Amino acid sequence: MKDFMGENFLLSTDTAVELYHTYAKDMPIIDYHCHLSPKEIYENKRFKNITEAWLYGDHYKWRLMRANGISEECVTGNADDYDKFLAWAKTVPMTIGNPLYNWTHLELQRFFDVHELLNEKSAPVIWEKVNGLLQGENFGARDLIVKSNVNVICTTDDPIDSLEYHQLLQKDQDFNVSVYPSFRPDKGLAINLPGYLEWVNQLAKVSEQQIEDYDNFLKALESRVRFFHEVGGRVSDHALDVIVYEEGTKEEVAAIFANVLQGGEITKEEERKYRTYTLNFLGGLYAELGWTMQFHINALRNNNDRMFNVLGPDTGYDSMNDDGIAKPLVSILNAMEKENSLPKTILYSLNPNDNPIIASIINSFQDGKTPGKIQFGPAWWFNDSKEGMIDQMKALANVGLFTRFLGMLTDSRSFLSYTRHEYFRRILCQLLGEWVENGEVPNDMELLGSIVQGISYDNANTYFGFE
């Protein structure tokens, strides 16, 4: 029997152990999609206690606390931070089998040298020890990033964001981690949702462009893309929860946009035409600038109307969707490809049933020039568990080039989440080790080590081309 989360946690073969400790463990991290605050990075945010660092904004934990019967007062409410921490400590033993059980203890071990199990009994001592460290030196946001051996961070930013903190970080000679913006224009595609016209007005202000028609709108979007590029941005991100595709001429889309500007209503078909044309326009810009485009697909958001009205979005009331993606996704990629304007692209789905679909689609659009130009993104959100990661990698390996995979990202709002890269790398090495033990893969450590280091860091470093 192994020690709980010991040195060889998740590693059950000699090959896996060697691959992890010799090749994977010390590789740097490129976190090419996350929700960290560039302001908090620039200011080297200090945390008053572990609750602020751990539980504020973490809807992964919130969901499990509610499932454990914890009242909302101790989840997102006005309870004391210590009471919220105790509520999480009470929940942790109930999370066995969920990746959060391991993530919680990895974070305690790696950042705070706490190796005790977190539960109601141990909580008071752990609270005192961790908070003492957080109040000391070298536990600000930047310090946690540096301790995690992070080289690059891509935050998630609206086109109307000023990017002032990215610019300040670039001038800061005391911080050697590159922090880049990611262009997230979801609100600009949501023409049928409340707040769209307000967003267009804000876009007009920041782009210093009067938006009186669709041409003006596209010019304003383009100006923001180019501004992001000047600040180092090389990645876009689109939450395409439902994939739609509907061909329409520019004249048709201009009329649809004009109708909305005048306060009119549009049909679902018109909305699809607008979204399709605008997304294709953006894809062409991304391709021109050498960017990578990301599609996050099949999330079903804000399922609980009552709680949405109380707490708003991103509070733990989302789930997997099961909308069909193959035909509309292929149509979008093909439309860009026909114009020779398909950028490097990473595809993610929140529904694991889509794994073989995406794995097969990506090789319909490889260009024979850029290794792994179209990528199947890592297991995401509800899938970044041990089994979810293995299923994603096996689906990719079955029909594509697993060896060109870009590896893990955090998709997190927490500065303590970088241990997820360790979790992923251990699972990666275990998978390869099993293939070696079964005689499916040669026991060639030079080859296997290069694959592990590629997936851990090198592939992403080459692929994105960050400065």
C-alpha positions as CSV (number, residue, x, y, z in Angstrom):
1,M,0.0,0.0,0.0
2,K,1.3,3.4,-1.0
3,D,1.4,6.4,1.3
4,F,-1.4,8.8,0.7
5,M,-0.3,11.2,-2.1
6,G,3.3,10.4,-1.6
7,E,6.2,10.9,-3.9
8,N,4.8,8.5,-6.5
9,F,1.2,9.5,-6.2
10,L,-0.7,8.3,-9.3
11,L,2.4,6.5,-10.6
12,S,2.2,2.7,-10.5
13,T,5.0,1.6,-12.8
14,D,8.8,2.1,-12.8
15,T,8.5,3.7,-16.3
16,A,5.9,6.2,-15.0
17,V,8.0,7.0,-12.0
18,E,11.1,7.7,-14.2
19,L,9.1,9.7,-16.7
20,Y,7.6,12.0,-14.1
21,H,10.6,12.6,-11.9
22,T,13.2,12.8,-14.6
23,Y,11.3,14.5,-17.4
24,A,8.0,16.1,-16.3
25,K,8.3,17.3,-12.8
26,D,10.6,20.4,-13.3
27,M,9.2,21.6,-16.7
28,P,7.9,25.2,-16.7
29,I,4.3,26.0,-17.1
30,I,2.5,27.8,-19.9
31,D,-1.0,28.6,-18.7
32,Y,-2.6,29.5,-22.0
33,H,-6.2,29.9,-20.6
34,C,-7.1,31.1,-17.1
35,H,-9.2,33.7,-15.4
36,L,-6.6,35.3,-13.1
37,S,-6.8,39.0,-12.6
38,P,-3.9,41.0,-14.2
39,K,-4.6,43.7,-11.6
40,E,-4.0,41.2,-8.7
41,I,-0.8,40.0,-10.4
42,Y,0.5,43.5,-10.9
43,E,-0.2,44.5,-7.3
44,N,1.1,41.1,-6.0
45,K,-2.1,40.7,-4.1
46,R,-1.8,39.5,-0.6
47,F,-4.4,37.2,1.0
48,K,-5.8,38.0,4.4
49,N,-6.4,34.2,5.0
50,I,-6.8,30.9,3.2
51,T,-10.5,31.4,2.7
52,E,-9.8,34.4,0.5
53,A,-7.1,32.5,-1.4
54,W,-9.1,29.3,-1.7
55,L,-12.9,29.9,-1.6
56,Y,-13.6,33.3,-3.0
57,G,-14.8,32.8,-6.5
58,D,-14.2,29.0,-6.7
59,H,-17.5,27.6,-7.9
60,Y,-15.9,24.1,-8.1
61,K,-15.8,24.1,-4.3
62,W,-19.1,25.9,-3.9
63,R,-21.0,23.1,-5.8
64,L,-19.6,20.4,-3.5
65,M,-20.3,22.4,-0.4
66,R,-23.9,22.8,-1.4
67,A,-24.1,19.1,-2.2
68,N,-22.9,18.5,1.3
69,G,-25.7,20.4,2.9
70,I,-23.7,23.6,3.6
71,S,-25.9,26.7,3.8
72,E,-25.3,29.4,1.2
73,E,-24.4,31.7,4.1
74,C,-21.1,29.7,4.4
75,V,-20.6,29.4,0.7
76,T,-21.1,32.8,-0.9
77,G,-22.9,34.5,1.9
78,N,-21.9,36.8,4.8
79,A,-20.5,34.1,7.2
80,D,-17.1,34.7,8.8
81,D,-14.2,33.6,6.7
82,Y,-13.2,31.1,9.4
83,D,-16.7,29.6,9.4
84,K,-16.5,29.3,5.6
85,F,-13.1,27.5,5.9
86,L,-14.6,25.1,8.5
87,A,-17.5,24.4,6.1
88,W,-15.0,23.5,3.4
89,A,-13.0,21.4,5.8
90,K,-16.2,19.5,6.8
91,T,-16.9,18.9,3.1
92,V,-13.4,17.8,2.0
93,P,-13.6,14.2,3.5
94,M,-16.9,13.8,1.5
95,T,-15.1,14.7,-1.8
96,I,-13.2,11.4,-2.0
97,G,-13.3,10.3,-5.6
98,N,-13.6,13.8,-6.8
99,P,-10.4,15.5,-8.1
100,L,-10.9,18.3,-5.6
101,Y,-9.9,15.9,-2.8
102,N,-6.5,15.5,-4.4
103,W,-6.2,19.1,-5.5
104,T,-7.0,20.4,-2.0
105,H,-4.2,18.3,-0.5
106,L,-1.7,19.0,-3.3
107,E,-2.2,22.7,-2.7
108,L,-1.7,22.4,1.0
109,Q,1.4,20.3,0.5
110,R,3.1,22.2,-2.3
111,F,2.5,25.8,-1.1
112,F,2.3,25.4,2.6
113,D,4.1,22.2,3.5
114,V,0.9,20.9,5.2
115,H,0.7,17.1,4.9
116,E,-2.1,16.5,7.4
117,L,-5.5,15.6,6.0
118,L,-8.0,18.5,6.0
119,N,-11.1,17.7,8.0
120,E,-13.1,19.3,10.9
121,K,-10.6,18.1,13.5
122,S,-7.4,19.3,11.7
123,A,-9.0,22.5,10.4
124,P,-8.1,24.9,13.4
125,V,-4.4,24.0,13.3
126,I,-4.2,24.2,9.5
127,W,-6.0,27.5,9.5
128,E,-3.4,29.0,11.9
129,K,-0.4,27.6,10.1
130,V,-1.5,28.5,6.6
131,N,-2.7,32.0,7.6
132,G,0.6,32.6,9.4
133,L,2.5,31.8,6.1
134,L,0.1,34.0,4.1
135,Q,0.9,37.0,6.3
136,G,4.6,36.5,6.0
137,E,6.9,37.1,3.1
138,N,6.8,35.5,-0.3
139,F,3.1,34.5,-0.4
140,G,1.7,37.2,-2.6
141,A,0.1,36.4,-6.0
142,R,3.3,36.8,-7.9
143,D,5.2,34.7,-5.4
144,L,2.7,31.8,-5.8
145,I,3.1,32.1,-9.6
146,V,6.9,32.0,-9.4
147,K,6.9,29.1,-6.9
148,S,4.9,27.2,-9.5
149,N,7.5,27.7,-12.2
150,V,5.1,29.5,-14.5
151,N,6.6,31.2,-17.6
152,V,3.5,32.4,-19.4
153,I,-0.1,33.3,-18.3
154,C,-2.9,34.2,-20.7
155,T,-5.7,35.9,-18.9
156,T,-9.3,36.3,-20.2
157,D,-10.2,39.8,-21.3
158,D,-13.1,41.5,-23.0
159,P,-12.4,43.6,-26.1
160,I,-13.4,46.7,-24.2
161,D,-10.9,46.1,-21.4
162,S,-8.2,48.8,-21.1
163,L,-5.4,46.2,-20.6
164,E,-3.7,48.8,-18.4
165,Y,-2.3,46.2,-16.0
166,H,-0.9,44.1,-18.8
167,Q,0.9,47.2,-20.0
168,L,2.2,47.9,-16.5
169,L,3.4,44.3,-16.1
170,Q,5.3,44.5,-19.3
171,K,7.2,47.5,-18.0
172,D,7.9,45.8,-14.6
173,Q,11.5,44.6,-14.6
174,D,11.1,42.8,-11.3
175,F,8.6,40.2,-12.6
176,N,9.9,37.8,-15.2
177,V,6.6,35.9,-16.0
178,S,4.9,37.0,-19.2
179,V,1.3,37.9,-18.7
180,Y,-0.7,38.3,-21.9
181,P,-4.3,39.2,-22.6
182,S,-6.7,36.8,-24.4
183,F,-9.4,38.3,-26.7
184,R,-12.9,37.1,-25.5
185,P,-15.5,38.8,-27.7
186,D,-18.5,36.8,-26.5
187,K,-20.6,39.9,-25.7
188,G,-20.0,41.1,-29.2
189,L,-21.5,38.0,-30.7
190,A,-24.5,37.9,-28.4
191,I,-26.7,40.2,-30.5
192,N,-29.9,38.8,-29.1
193,L,-29.0,39.1,-25.4
194,P,-29.7,42.0,-23.0
195,G,-26.8,44.4,-22.7
196,Y,-25.6,44.0,-26.3
197,L,-26.2,47.6,-27.4
198,E,-24.6,48.9,-24.2
199,W,-21.6,46.8,-25.0
200,V,-21.5,48.2,-28.6
201,N,-21.5,51.7,-27.1
202,Q,-18.6,50.9,-24.9
203,L,-16.8,49.4,-27.8
204,A,-17.3,52.6,-29.7
205,K,-15.8,54.6,-26.8
206,V,-12.7,52.5,-26.3
207,S,-12.0,52.2,-30.0
208,E,-12.7,55.9,-30.7
209,Q,-14.9,54.8,-33.6
210,Q,-18.5,55.9,-34.2
211,I,-20.5,52.7,-34.7
212,E,-23.4,53.7,-36.9
213,D,-23.4,50.6,-39.1
214,Y,-21.9,47.1,-39.4
215,D,-18.8,48.3,-41.2
216,N,-18.0,50.6,-38.3
217,F,-18.6,47.8,-35.9
218,L,-16.2,45.5,-37.7
219,K,-13.6,48.3,-37.8
220,A,-14.0,48.8,-34.1
221,L,-13.5,45.1,-33.4
222,E,-10.5,45.0,-35.7
223,S,-8.9,48.0,-33.8
224,R,-9.3,46.1,-30.5
225,V,-7.8,42.9,-32.0
226,R,-4.8,44.9,-33.2
227,F,-4.5,46.7,-29.8
228,F,-4.5,43.3,-28.0
229,H,-1.7,42.3,-30.4
230,E,0.4,45.3,-29.6
231,V,0.1,44.4,-25.9
232,G,1.3,40.9,-26.6
233,G,-2.0,39.1,-27.1
234,R,-1.7,36.0,-29.4
235,V,-4.8,34.1,-28.3
236,S,-8.6,34.5,-28.6
237,D,-11.2,32.6,-26.8
238,H,-14.9,32.0,-27.6
239,A,-17.5,30.4,-25.4
240,L,-19.6,28.8,-28.1
241,D,-21.9,27.0,-25.8
242,V,-24.1,26.2,-28.7
243,I,-22.4,25.9,-32.1
244,V,-24.4,27.6,-34.9
245,Y,-23.7,28.1,-38.6
246,E,-25.8,30.0,-41.1
247,E,-24.4,31.5,-44.3
248,G,-25.4,35.1,-45.0
249,T,-24.1,37.9,-47.1
250,K,-22.4,41.0,-45.6
251,E,-25.4,43.0,-46.9
252,E,-27.8,40.7,-45.0
253,V,-25.8,40.9,-41.8
254,A,-25.5,44.7,-42.1
255,A,-29.3,44.9,-42.3
256,I,-29.6,42.7,-39.2
257,F,-27.2,44.8,-37.3
258,A,-28.9,48.0,-38.4
259,N,-32.3,46.6,-37.2
260,V,-30.8,45.9,-33.7
261,L,-29.2,49.3,-33.5
262,Q,-32.7,50.8,-34.1
263,G,-34.2,48.7,-31.3
264,G,-35.7,46.1,-33.6
265,E,-36.0,42.3,-33.0
266,I,-34.4,39.7,-35.1
267,T,-35.1,36.0,-35.8
268,K,-33.0,33.0,-34.7
269,E,-31.9,32.6,-38.3
270,E,-30.8,36.2,-38.5
271,E,-28.9,35.8,-35.2
272,R,-27.1,32.8,-36.6
273,K,-26.2,34.7,-39.8
274,Y,-24.8,37.6,-37.7
275,R,-22.8,35.2,-35.4
276,T,-21.4,33.2,-38.3
277,Y,-20.3,36.2,-40.4
278,T,-18.8,38.0,-37.5
279,L,-16.9,35.0,-36.2
280,N,-15.5,34.3,-39.7
281,F,-14.4,37.9,-39.9
282,L,-12.6,37.6,-36.6
283,G,-11.0,34.2,-37.7
284,G,-9.5,36.0,-40.7
285,L,-7.9,38.6,-38.4
286,Y,-6.5,36.0,-36.1
287,A,-5.0,34.1,-39.0
288,E,-3.5,37.3,-40.4
289,L,-1.8,38.0,-37.1
290,G,-0.7,34.5,-36.4
291,W,-3.0,34.1,-33.4
292,T,-4.5,31.0,-31.9
293,M,-8.4,30.8,-31.8
294,Q,-10.0,28.8,-29.0
295,F,-13.6,27.4,-29.0
296,H,-15.1,26.3,-25.7
297,I,-18.2,24.3,-26.6
298,N,-21.2,22.6,-25.0
299,A,-21.6,24.3,-21.6
300,L,-25.1,24.7,-20.3
301,R,-24.9,27.8,-18.1
302,N,-27.0,29.3,-15.4
303,N,-29.4,26.3,-15.0
304,N,-31.0,27.5,-11.8
305,D,-33.1,30.6,-12.4
306,R,-33.8,31.2,-8.8
307,M,-30.2,31.2,-7.8
308,F,-29.1,33.1,-10.9
309,N,-31.4,35.9,-9.8
310,V,-29.8,35.9,-6.3
311,L,-26.1,35.3,-7.2
312,G,-25.7,35.9,-11.0
313,P,-23.5,33.9,-13.4
314,D,-20.4,31.8,-12.7
315,T,-21.6,30.7,-9.2
316,G,-21.7,26.9,-9.7
317,Y,-25.0,26.3,-11.4
318,D,-23.7,25.2,-14.8
319,S,-23.5,21.7,-16.4
320,M,-22.5,19.8,-19.5
321,N,-24.7,20.4,-22.6
322,D,-25.5,17.7,-25.2
323,D,-26.1,19.8,-28.3
324,G,-24.9,18.4,-31.6
325,I,-21.6,19.9,-32.7
326,A,-20.1,18.0,-35.6
327,K,-21.9,19.6,-38.6
328,P,-21.9,23.3,-37.5
329,L,-18.4,23.1,-36.2
330,V,-17.1,21.6,-39.4
331,S,-19.0,24.3,-41.3
332,I,-17.4,27.1,-39.4
333,L,-13.9,25.7,-39.8
334,N,-14.5,25.0,-43.5
335,A,-15.8,28.5,-44.2
336,M,-12.5,29.9,-42.9
337,E,-10.4,27.3,-44.6
338,K,-12.1,28.1,-48.0
339,E,-10.9,31.7,-47.6
340,N,-7.4,30.5,-46.5
341,S,-8.1,32.3,-43.2
342,L,-8.3,29.4,-40.7
343,P,-6.0,30.3,-37.8
344,K,-4.4,27.9,-35.4
345,T,-7.3,26.6,-33.4
346,I,-7.9,24.7,-30.2
347,L,-11.3,23.0,-29.7
348,Y,-12.7,22.0,-26.3
349,S,-16.0,20.4,-25.4
350,L,-17.5,20.1,-22.0
351,N,-19.3,16.9,-23.0
352,P,-16.9,14.0,-23.1
353,N,-19.2,12.3,-25.6
354,D,-17.8,14.8,-28.1
355,N,-14.2,13.6,-27.6
356,P,-14.0,11.2,-30.6
357,I,-15.9,13.8,-32.7
358,I,-13.4,16.5,-32.0
359,A,-10.4,14.2,-32.3
360,S,-11.6,13.2,-35.8
361,I,-12.5,16.7,-36.9
362,I,-9.2,18.3,-36.2
363,N,-7.3,16.2,-38.8
364,S,-9.7,17.4,-41.5
365,F,-8.1,20.8,-41.2
366,Q,-4.4,20.3,-40.6
367,D,-2.3,22.2,-43.1
368,G,0.8,20.1,-43.6
369,K,3.0,23.0,-42.4
370,T,2.3,23.7,-38.7
371,P,2.6,20.7,-36.5
372,G,-0.7,20.2,-34.7
373,K,-2.2,23.4,-36.2
374,I,-5.8,22.3,-35.1
375,Q,-5.7,21.0,-31.6
376,F,-8.0,19.0,-29.3
377,G,-7.8,21.0,-26.1
378,P,-7.2,19.3,-22.7
379,A,-10.0,17.9,-20.6
380,W,-11.9,21.0,-19.4
381,W,-14.0,22.0,-16.3
382,F,-16.1,19.0,-15.4
383,N,-13.7,16.7,-17.3
384,D,-10.4,17.7,-15.7
385,S,-10.5,14.6,-13.5
386,K,-8.2,11.6,-13.7
387,E,-10.6,9.6,-15.9
388,G,-11.5,12.7,-17.9
389,M,-7.9,13.5,-18.7
390,I,-7.2,9.9,-19.7
391,D,-10.3,9.7,-21.9
392,Q,-9.4,12.9,-23.7
393,M,-5.8,11.8,-24.3
394,K,-6.8,8.3,-25.5
395,A,-9.4,9.8,-27.9
396,L,-6.7,12.0,-29.4
397,A,-4.2,9.2,-29.6
398,N,-6.7,6.8,-31.2
399,V,-7.1,9.0,-34.3
400,G,-4.5,11.7,-34.2
401,L,-1.1,12.8,-32.9
402,F,-1.2,12.6,-29.1
403,T,2.5,13.5,-29.2
404,R,1.6,17.0,-30.6
405,F,-0.8,17.7,-27.7
406,L,-0.5,21.1,-26.0
407,G,-1.1,19.7,-22.5
408,M,-2.7,21.2,-19.4
409,L,-4.1,24.6,-18.5
410,T,-5.8,25.8,-15.2
411,D,-9.0,27.6,-16.4
412,S,-9.0,28.9,-12.9
413,R,-9.4,32.1,-10.9
414,S,-7.1,30.9,-8.1
415,F,-3.4,31.4,-7.8
416,L,-3.2,28.1,-6.0
417,S,-4.4,26.0,-9.0
418,Y,-1.1,25.4,-10.6
419,T,-0.8,22.1,-8.8
420,R,-3.3,20.9,-11.4
421,H,-0.4,20.8,-13.9
422,E,1.4,18.4,-11.6
423,Y,-1.8,16.3,-11.3
424,F,-2.0,16.2,-15.1
425,R,1.7,15.4,-15.7
426,R,1.5,12.5,-13.3
427,I,-1.5,11.1,-15.1
428,L,0.3,11.6,-18.5
429,C,3.3,9.7,-17.3
430,Q,1.2,6.9,-15.8
431,L,-0.6,6.5,-19.1
432,L,2.6,6.2,-21.1
433,G,4.0,3.9,-18.4
434,E,1.0,1.6,-18.8
435,W,1.5,1.5,-22.6
436,V,5.2,0.5,-22.0
437,E,4.3,-2.2,-19.5
438,N,1.8,-3.7,-21.9
439,G,4.3,-3.8,-24.7
440,E,2.3,-1.3,-26.8
441,V,5.1,1.3,-26.7
442,P,8.9,0.7,-26.7
443,N,10.8,1.3,-23.5
444,D,12.8,4.1,-25.1
445,M,13.3,6.8,-22.5
446,E,14.8,9.3,-24.9
447,L,11.7,9.1,-27.1
448,L,9.2,8.9,-24.2
449,G,11.0,11.7,-22.3
450,S,10.8,14.0,-25.2
451,I,7.1,13.3,-25.6
452,V,6.5,14.0,-21.9
453,Q,8.4,17.3,-22.0
454,G,6.7,18.2,-25.3
455,I,3.2,17.8,-23.8
456,S,4.2,19.4,-20.5
457,Y,5.7,22.5,-22.0
458,D,7.7,22.4,-25.3
459,N,4.7,21.9,-27.7
460,A,2.9,24.9,-26.3
461,N,6.1,27.0,-26.3
462,T,6.6,26.4,-30.0
463,Y,2.9,26.5,-31.0
464,F,1.9,29.9,-29.5
465,G,5.0,31.8,-30.4
466,F,4.8,34.2,-27.4
467,E,7.5,36.8,-27.3
